[in-house]
């Protein structure tokens, strides 16, 4: 009897130990979450969220009143996720935790640097308080470079600067982020660096939307979009209709006992084919063109895409480089139910509800070193993109120089530049 009781007690102890072990193993892993910019964010710009997780199957949702909801398939390891500010958020909710957010003051300047000493940049931002943001020397700007566009400038030594590729520099310049190098010699000959005091400076003031998510003027070109099906689809419909008429006439000219059965089969196969063909067609009409801006030895290319839905459905737009959605109104942000999805392989995409009859605009910006040849530009400018160029891109000292071929299925590109010597 005593032996049985001891055996039962031992089994209970073993079972309890197994439960404890399984409970420890199955406990969900909490991800470590930090805000590299110390909670700073700016309306109309991305800011980075650093997530460090050991759970390969973990997913997180980043939400805030004033930010685009962001869904993250975390995976394992460290990764930087961009969050787009659409208003004036005060906090960020991630995995049940709350993180305070705040907009920099007018006199504050965010400088990303390897050390807390950012005094060399003080002369470039007079009467402003320098706020140092710690960066890593091995990987100064991890993750999507656009995630760091809330910074005003980045101050690096030559070694750390060399770790920022040209494509990443392009994304930073696209947002107006300045690059500083404290090297004695010019950092490279690819970009138009300028020496100011003890620093080499690479800066660019982008034309067009910067720090904005709402601008109805960018929708001017959409008046040139067709409201019906594309021409290629209409041609297909006409071709199918002509083919059916020819088949039907052939049957009528040679009547027989099988004419009726053949007609029924044709109708059935045609109906089934039309259903399959209709499902294969996109519910979205897309159009767009580029606006090129040439100034200060740099070329800015803004590739605009306008998507107009024929019926309401969820739609996906892949994101690469520096890319922003631009809404026509505050109500458009809520109505689109747009989210940013970050996959495990770091690919990014916007998911939104495309409402029938409504149009959504996206712009992808690239800034490269070089010039635009003005010899082959066409005038007068008739591209639909000229409406946006005049209302959004023209600034003091710039003009519309002409237009050039925009490529297959694209409107002609509009070129904005500074006047040549002797021109007005």
Number of C-alpha atoms within 10 A of each C-alpha: 6 7 8 9 10 11 12 12 12 12 12 12 12 12 12 12 12 12 12 12 11 11 11 10 10 9 8 10 13 12 21 11 17 15 17 17 23 15 19 19 25 22 19 24 25 26 26 28 22 19 20 18 20 15 15 13 12 17 17 16 17 21 19 22 15 17 23 22 20 21 18 20 17 27 20 16 12 17 18 25 25 23 26 25 24 22 18 17 18 16 17 20 15 17 13 9 9 12 15 13 19 14 15 15 10 8 11 15 19 20 28 27 23 19 14 14 13 18 10 13 21 14 11 13 13 10 11 15 14 20 20 23 21 16 22 14 16 11 12 18 24 19 19 20 23 29 23 29 26 27 26 20 26 26 27 22 16 17 13 19 23 12 14 16 9 15 15 20 22 23 26 30 26 29 28 21 25 21 23 29 23 20 15 12 11 17 21 10 8 10 17 17 19 13 15 12 12 13 21 21 24 19 21 21 14 19 22 18 18 14 18 18 22 19 15 14 14 26 18 15 21 22 10 13 16 13 12 10 14 12 10 9 12 12 11 11 13 11 11 14 11 12 11 14 11 12 12 15 10 11 16 13 8 8 10 11 7 10 14 13 11 14 15 12 12 15 13 12 12 14 12 12 12 14 11 11 10 11 10 9 10 12 19 19 17 20 18 24 25 29 24 25 28 23 19 14 14 18 21 26 22 24 19 23 19 20 22 23 22 19 14 14 13 14 16 15 14 12 17 15 18 24 19 25 20 21 21 17 13 13 10 16 18 11 13 17 14 21 22 25 23 22 15 17 9 17 12 20 16 18 17 19 18 25 18 14 13 14 20 22 22 19 21 19 23 23 25 20 17 16 14 17 8 14 6 11 17 16 11 10 18 15 21 20 26 25 19 20 25 15 13 16 21 18 14 6 9 16 18 21 20 21 26 19 16 17 11 7 10 17 22 24 27 30 26 27 22 19 14 9 6 5 6 9
